[in-house]
Amino acid sequence: MNIIFRICIGLSMGVVSGFLAGSLKFGRHKSISPLRREKMKKIADRFAFILKYITFLLLCLGFIWCIYFLILGAVMPQKTDYANSMSELIVCVLTVISIIFAFIEFSRRTND
């Protein structure tokens, strides 16, 4: 079980470092011209993009750790309750974050 735990830590570190490296790539693009959009729309777009990026990162990390707790519960039956509770906690937090992201995306859209 220790090996699987270390694999999950390694995967988590790889995902986080990949997202950080990817964010450097996105940071090099020039911002949208202020003449084309209002200032608040520009800020909302940037915030929505960052939120989307963070949401995807957290979903990937949540997937990795839910798989770990699934394996933990299958391999060590005495820790099934712990693994189940931790997986539920991860899913609850990710659900709240996804709802916030969906609300931001919904409110950002205009009625055309």
JOHU-V854489 format. One record per pair of residues at least 12 apart in sequence whose C-alpha atoms are under 10 Angstrom apart, sorted by the first residue. I is the first residue (numbers start at 1). J is the second residue. D is the distance in Angstrom with one decimal. If there is no record, write none. Layout:
i j d
I J D
I J D
This chain:
i j d
1 68 9.2
1 71 8.5
1 72 7.0
1 75 7.8
1 76 8.6
2 72 10.0
4 68 7.1
4 69 10.0
4 71 8.5
4 72 8.8
5 65 9.1
5 68 7.0
5 69 9.4
5 71 9.9
5 72 9.1
7 64 9.7
7 68 9.2
8 61 9.1
8 64 6.5
8 65 6.8
8 67 8.9
8 68 6.9
9 61 9.8
9 64 9.1
9 65 8.9
9 68 10.0
11 60 9.8
11 61 8.4
11 64 7.5
11 65 9.6
12 57 9.7
12 60 8.4
12 61 6.1
12 62 9.4
12 64 7.3
12 65 8.5
13 61 9.4
15 57 7.5
15 58 9.7
15 60 7.6
15 61 7.4
15 64 9.8
16 57 7.3
16 58 9.3
16 60 9.4
16 61 8.4
18 57 9.6
19 53 8.2
19 54 8.8
19 56 9.4
19 57 7.0
20 57 9.9
22 53 9.7
23 50 9.1
23 53 8.5
31 46 9.1
32 45 9.9
32 46 9.7
41 108 7.9
44 104 8.4
44 105 9.3
44 107 9.6
44 108 7.0
45 104 9.5
45 105 9.0
45 108 7.5
45 109 9.9
47 104 8.8
48 101 7.5
48 102 9.6
48 104 6.6
48 105 6.7
48 108 8.1
49 101 9.7
49 105 9.4
51 97 9.1
51 98 9.5
51 100 8.9
51 101 6.5
51 102 9.9
51 104 8.7
51 105 9.6
52 97 9.9
52 98 9.0
52 101 6.7
52 102 9.3
52 104 9.6
52 105 9.0
54 97 9.3
54 101 9.6
55 94 8.0
55 97 6.7
55 98 6.7
55 100 9.5
55 101 7.4
56 94 9.9
56 98 9.1
58 90 9.6
58 93 9.5
58 94 7.1
58 97 8.7
58 98 9.6
59 90 9.4
59 91 9.1
59 93 10.0
59 94 6.7
59 95 9.4
59 97 9.3
59 98 8.8
61 90 9.5
61 94 9.9
62 87 8.5
62 89 10.0
62 90 6.2
62 91 7.3
62 93 9.3
62 94 7.4
63 87 9.5
63 90 9.0
63 91 9.1
65 83 10.0
65 86 9.0
65 87 7.7
65 90 8.2
66 83 8.5
66 84 9.0
66 86 8.1
66 87 5.4
66 88 8.7
66 89 9.9
66 90 7.5
66 91 8.3
67 87 8.7
68 83 8.6
68 87 9.1
69 82 8.5
69 83 4.9
69 84 7.2
69 85 9.3
69 86 7.4
69 87 6.5
70 83 6.8
70 84 7.7
70 86 10.0
70 87 8.0
71 83 8.8
72 84 9.5
